Amino acid sequence: MTTSPQTSAPSRSRIATASLIGTAIEFYDFYIYGTAAALVLNTAFFPEMDQVAGNLAAFSTFAVAFISRPLGSAVFGHWGDRIGRKSMLVVSLLVMGLSTVVIGLLPGYASIGVLAPVLLVLLRFTQGIGLGGEWGGAALLATEHAPPGKRGLYAMFPQLGPSAGFIVANGLFLVLGETLSEGQFDSWGWRLPFVASLLLVIVGLYVRLKISETPVFQQAMDERRIAKVPFAGLMRHQWRRVLLGAGAMTIAYTLFYTATTYCLAYGTDTLQIPRTTMLALTMVGVVFMAAGTVVSAVVSDRVGRRRTLITGTIAAVVWGLVMFPLMETRSVLLVGVALAGALALMGLVFGPMGAYLPELFRTEFRYSGASTAYSLGGVLGGAVPPLVATAMQASGLGALAVGGYVAAMALLSLLCLLALPETGDSTLR
């Protein structure tokens, strides 16, 4: 029986930095698009539509990246399980980052007509492919370097990337909203965070090119335990865990994108709360998300991944029914509580996933399995909620129905977790 080899303290620091900075940059790219979709893309790329139709169109382009993420997971997972984790982490960062920069330079509908939204969809599709390979590689980088009993702690770092990326992304939009007029922001200001991604990519590449291959994968190579077609082996041996892992991930995505992407549009358009106020409240909520991520990741090493995840998911069922009544008070304080509660719970169910999903799969197809489960969960939990919530609002069902939808997704994740095993004491091989 083998165990994850120990690494020196400096190496551990590099691993933590590389896994954190990579996911922070990747999710920064992803989130600036979600924020722009909620605030300005409907008018920049779909000006011929009314407000509801324009929002649906903008959120549909947002959903495209979630649909392409499983494809990215399959492609990057195949090569990550064939030739190693490190090289795929570098390529995924380039694919995601360069697509983001080009979106920031893309002319709008007023300049090139219908070609603008077509190119936007293509670039968004490419973004999703890059992110589909990013998370799995970062999670495996941390998990496969971790010593026994500390995989939750190590895998916490890539899980903190979304919090860091979101704070930077929303912080930029908040600054731009305060310093630019509405006309300037809608015309060119929203593009600046996209173009700024180039600097972040350069930093990320510098860090990732200095890391080593994971000892667990290196041992698999030495023992010639490398699958010729990892995805085929995954579907043959562990397909059930892929589907259940995807279902377990669903509520984390649902909470996050409902509380951020949808609620940002709902708060500004329907509740008439100022844009900068909503952005500030969301940023405060993400601090709670980061705290929840740290607490649950550390606790999962002590009491188990599954128990920690089940606790957070049950709480999410309840909060889904509480969230929107708080929002509809239009009180800034209570709206902040609604968002902070949802995002804190997202952190509680997201923190242990950095270790839990990789632990579910064998080394031969761990990159493919963890990435695919994570990305499929994103299709249902990330792409769908903003669309469903916007459609519910337009049809007159009201915000309480949206909360019921969030609770239903939490129940789905709970059922999937009940069907999965505990993995905290397992050996990676």
Protein Blocks (a to p, Z undefined) as FASTA:
>chain_A
ZZdddddfklmmmmmmmmmmmmmmmmmmmmmmmmmmmmmmmmmmmmmbcfklmmmmmmmm
mmmmmmmmmmmmmmmmmmmmmnojklmmmmmmmmmmmmmmmmmmpccfklnommlmmmmm
mmmmmmmmmmmmmmmmmmmmmmmmpcghilmmmmmmmmmmmmmmmmmmmmmmmmmmmmpc
fklmmmmmmmmmmmmmmmmmmmmmmmmmmpccdfklmmmmmnopacfblmlmmmmmmmmm
mmmmmmmmmmmmmmmmmmmmmmmmmmmmmnopafklmmmmmmmmmmmmmmmmmmmmmmmm
mnojklmmmmmmmmmmmmmmmmmmmmmnopaklmmmmmmmmmmmmmmmmmmmmmmmmmmp
cfklmmmmmmmmmmmmmmmmmmmmmmmmmmmmmnonojmlmmmmmmmmmmmmmmmmmmpc
cfklpccZZ
